[in-house]
Amino acid sequence: MAQAMQSLNYDMSLVILQPGGTVEPYRWRHGVIDGKTVEHLSMLNGPGRDVVRVDNVVSYFEPNVPAFSIHSTSINGPISGTLLRNPSALTASYDFVLVGRSRVAGRATQQIRIISRDKSRYGYSLWLDQETSLPLKLDMLDSQGKVLEQVQITSVAVTVNAEESLQNVDVANLPEVLIANPAAANAHRWYAGWLPDGMEEIMRDRHRLPVTGAPVDYLLLSDGLIDVSVYVQPVGDATTGEQAFRVGSDTYFSTQIGQLTVTIVGKLPPQTANRIAQSLVVKVP
C-alpha cells in the first residue's frame, strides 16, 4: 500500500459517512511528474476546501481564510498519511491482522483489522484493492463493532500519466510557507502524565479562542493514526462540570480540575479522553 500510494498516478472519488447520515464527498488526485510528487484533495460540498502538496510543501486554500503552506510530506485528509505511507510507524500503537477477502466498489479486496494494542482507542477495518494495493474503504469501529465513521472510495482510476490539472500546478505561486514561532512552543508547561501506547505530543502553543477571545493553552497529541487536541484554561464564571458527547465521529470531553477547565477533542473513547485529562501535570523548571 505505501509504495502504491507514493508511486502510482491515480484519481479517486470518495465519501466520508458519519452517524446521522452526514456525507462529505471528496476528490483525491495524485501524480508523479518529472520526479516530483503532486497531490490535490478537494472537498466537493459547501464552500469548498482544497489542499495541494508538491513534494514536502502542503498548501491550504479555504474560503475567507488567507491561503498558507506548511512543510509536510503528506496531506491531512480523510485517511491518516502515516497509515497510507508508513504503516510500520503505527506498530507501537496498533496490531495489523489479515482477515479475508471481499469486494468493495466492484473490486476484489484484502481486508485488514487494525486493533489498538492497549484497547484505549477505537479499532479499524481497512480494505485494500488486490490489483493496485490502493485503499478502497476504512471503517472506524467502537468496542462493540459499531461503525462510527466510514471512508468509502466510490471510484478510482489508475493511469500511466498524471491527471492534467496536476501537471498544471503553478509551483512558483503557491502560498508562502509558515514558520513556527519557537517562543509559542514554550508558552506553558502542561504535560500529559499518561498517554495511550505510541501517542506523543507533536505541538503546543497558547492562543485565544476565536469566539470568546479567552486565552487557552493547547497541546496536540498524535499516535500517527489519530490526532487529539487538549485545551486548558481557567474556569469561567459559569462552571459546567463534566461533559462528554460526540459530534460525528469526534468525542468532546470537558472536565474541571481544580480551577482549570480541560477539554479533549478527538476520535477516541470518552474514558480515554478522561484519563488523559486527569493525568495533566505542570512540570516545574
C-alpha positions in Angstrom: 0.0 0.0 0.0 2.7 2.5 1.0 4.5 2.0 -2.3 1.3 2.3 -4.4 0.2 5.5 -2.6 3.6 7.1 -3.4 4.3 5.8 -6.9 1.0 5.5 -8.8 -0.9 8.1 -10.7 -4.5 7.9 -9.5 -7.8 9.9 -9.4 -10.2 8.9 -6.7 -13.7 9.9 -5.6 -14.6 9.2 -2.0 -17.1 9.9 0.7 -16.9 10.1 4.5 -20.1 8.7 6.1 -20.8 9.6 9.8 -23.6 8.8 12.3 -26.8 10.7 11.5 -26.3 10.3 7.7 -23.7 13.1 7.2 -21.9 12.6 3.9 -18.8 14.5 2.9 -17.6 13.9 -0.7 -14.0 14.4 -1.8 -11.9 14.1 -4.9 -8.3 13.0 -4.4 -5.7 13.1 -7.2 -2.0 12.0 -7.1 0.7 12.0 -9.6 4.5 11.8 -10.1 5.7 14.4 -12.6 9.4 14.8 -13.6 10.4 13.2 -10.3 8.1 15.5 -8.2 5.1 14.3 -6.3 1.9 16.4 -6.8 -1.3 15.7 -4.9 -4.6 17.5 -4.7 -7.5 16.9 -2.3 -10.8 18.7 -2.9 -13.9 18.9 -0.6 -16.8 19.0 -3.0 -19.7 20.1 -0.9 -20.3 23.5 0.7 -17.9 26.4 0.2 -15.1 24.0 -0.7 -11.6 23.4 0.6 -8.5 22.5 -1.4 -5.2 21.1 -0.3 -2.3 20.8 -2.7 1.0 19.0 -2.0 4.2 19.4 -4.0 6.8 17.1 -2.5 7.3 18.3 1.1 5.2 21.5 0.8 1.4 21.4 1.5 -0.8 24.4 0.7 -4.2 25.0 2.1 -7.0 27.0 0.3 -10.2 27.8 2.2 -12.9 30.5 1.7 -12.5 33.6 3.9 -9.1 32.4 5.2 -5.7 33.5 3.8 -4.0 30.7 1.9 -0.9 29.3 3.5 1.6 26.5 3.2 3.5 24.2 5.7 6.3 21.7 5.4 4.9 18.2 5.4 5.2 15.0 3.4 1.5 14.2 3.5 -1.9 15.8 3.3 -4.0 15.9 6.5 -7.0 14.2 4.7 -9.8 11.7 5.4 -7.2 8.9 5.9 -4.1 9.3 8.0 -1.0 9.9 5.9 1.1 7.7 8.3 -1.3 4.8 7.7 -1.1 5.3 4.0 2.6 5.8 3.6 4.4 4.5 6.6 2.1 2.0 8.4 5.1 0.3 10.2 5.3 3.5 12.3 2.0 2.6 13.9 3.0 -0.8 15.2 3.8 0.6 18.7 0.1 1.5 18.9 -1.8 -1.0 16.8 -1.7 -4.6 15.6 -2.5 -5.4 12.0 -4.4 -8.6 11.3 -5.2 -10.1 7.9 -8.9 -11.0 7.9 -10.0 -12.2 4.5 -11.1 -11.1 1.0 -14.2 -9.4 -0.2 -15.4 -6.8 -2.8 -15.5 -3.0 -2.4 -16.7 -0.7 -5.2 -16.8 -3.7 -7.5 -13.2 -4.6 -6.9 -11.5 -7.6 -5.2 -10.0 -6.5 -1.8 -7.9 -7.8 1.1 -9.4 -6.8 4.5 -7.1 -5.9 7.4 -8.1 -5.3 11.0 -6.3 -2.6 12.9 -6.5 -3.1 16.7 -5.4 -0.8 19.5 -2.7 -2.6 21.4 -3.8 -1.2 24.8 -7.6 -1.1 24.0 -7.6 2.6 24.7 -8.6 3.6 21.1 -11.1 2.6 18.5 -10.4 -0.2 16.1 -10.4 0.0 12.3 -11.1 -2.2 9.3 -9.2 -1.4 6.1 -9.9 -2.9 2.6 -7.1 -2.8 0.0 -7.6 -3.2 -3.7 -5.9 -6.5 -4.6 -4.8 -5.3 -8.0 -3.3 -1.9 -7.1 -2.9 -2.1 -3.3 -4.7 1.3 -3.0 -7.1 1.7 -0.1 -10.8 1.4 -1.0 -12.5 1.5 2.4 -11.8 2.3 6.0 -14.2 1.8 8.9 -13.7 3.2 12.4 -15.3 0.8 15.0 -16.2 1.0 18.7 -15.6 -1.9 21.1 -18.9 -3.4 20.1 -18.0 -3.3 16.4 -20.4 -0.5 15.6 -19.2 1.7 12.7 -18.6 5.2 13.9 -17.1 6.6 10.6 -16.6 5.1 7.2 -14.4 6.3 4.4 -15.6 4.8 1.1 -13.9 5.1 -2.3 -16.6 5.2 -4.9 -14.4 5.3 -8.0 -10.7 5.0 -8.7 -8.7 5.4 -11.9 -5.0 4.5 -12.2 -3.3 6.0 -15.3 0.1 6.0 -16.9 0.4 9.8 -16.8 -0.7 12.2 -14.0 -4.0 13.9 -14.4 -3.7 17.1 -16.4 -4.6 19.5 -13.6 -1.8 18.2 -11.5 0.7 18.9 -14.4 -0.6 22.5 -14.5 0.0 23.3 -10.8 1.9 26.6 -10.6 4.5 25.7 -8.0 6.1 29.2 -8.1 2.8 30.9 -7.0 1.9 28.6 -4.1 1.4 30.4 -0.7 4.4 31.2 1.5 5.4 28.5 4.0 4.6 29.4 7.6 7.4 29.5 10.0 6.7 28.2 13.5 7.2 30.6 16.4 9.7 28.9 18.9 8.6 31.1 21.7 5.0 30.0 21.4 6.0 26.3 21.8 7.4 27.1 25.3 4.4 29.3 26.4 3.3 26.8 29.1 4.4 23.7 31.0 1.4 21.4 30.8 2.2 17.8 30.1 0.1 14.6 30.0 1.3 12.1 32.6 -0.4 9.3 30.8 -1.0 8.7 27.1 -2.1 5.7 25.1 0.7 3.5 23.8 2.6 5.2 20.9 0.8 8.5 21.4 3.0 11.6 21.9 2.9 15.4 21.9 3.7 16.9 18.5 2.8 20.6 19.0 1.9 23.1 21.7 1.0 26.8 21.8 -1.0 29.4 23.6 -3.7 31.3 21.7 -7.1 33.0 22.1 -10.3 31.2 21.3 -12.0 32.7 18.2 -15.5 33.1 19.8 -14.8 34.2 23.3 -11.3 35.6 23.0 -10.3 33.8 26.1 -6.6 32.6 26.3 -6.1 28.9 26.2 -3.1 26.5 26.4 -3.1 24.0 23.6 -1.5 20.6 23.2 -1.7 18.5 20.0 -1.2 14.8 20.6 -0.9 12.0 17.9 -0.2 8.3 17.6 0.1 8.7 13.8 -3.4 7.4 13.1 -5.5 9.9 15.2 -4.8 13.4 16.4 -6.1 14.6 19.8 -6.4 18.2 20.9 -6.1 19.3 24.5 -7.3 22.7 25.7 -6.5 24.0 29.2 -8.0 27.3 30.5 -9.1 28.9 33.8 -12.6 28.1 35.0 -15.1 30.7 33.9 -17.9 32.4 35.8 -20.3 29.5 34.9 -18.9 26.0 35.6 -20.5 23.1 33.8 -18.8 20.1 35.5 -18.0 17.1 33.4 -19.4 16.8 29.9 -18.9 14.1 27.2 -20.7 14.0 23.9 -19.9 13.1 20.3 -20.2 15.2 17.2 -19.9 12.9 14.1 -17.0 10.6 14.9 -15.3 13.1 17.3 -15.5 12.9 21.1 -15.8 16.2 23.0 -14.9 15.7 26.7 -14.7 18.5 29.2 -14.0 18.4 32.9 -13.0 20.7 35.8 -9.7 20.0 37.6 -9.2 22.4 40.4 -9.5 25.9 39.0 -9.0 24.8 35.4 -11.2 23.5 32.6 -9.7 20.8 30.5 -11.3 19.9 27.1 -10.2 16.9 25.0 -11.3 16.6 21.3 -10.5 13.7 19.1 -11.5 10.3 17.6 -11.2 8.3 20.8 -13.4 6.9 23.5 -14.7 9.2 26.3 -13.0 7.2 29.0 -9.6 7.6 27.3 -10.2 11.3 27.0 -11.0 11.5 30.7 -7.8 9.5 31.6 -5.7 11.9 29.5 -7.3 14.9 31.2 -6.9 13.6 34.7 -3.2 12.9 34.1 -2.3 16.5 33.2 0.5 17.9 35.3 2.7 21.0 35.4 6.4 20.5 35.1 8.3 22.9 37.2 11.6 24.1 35.6 
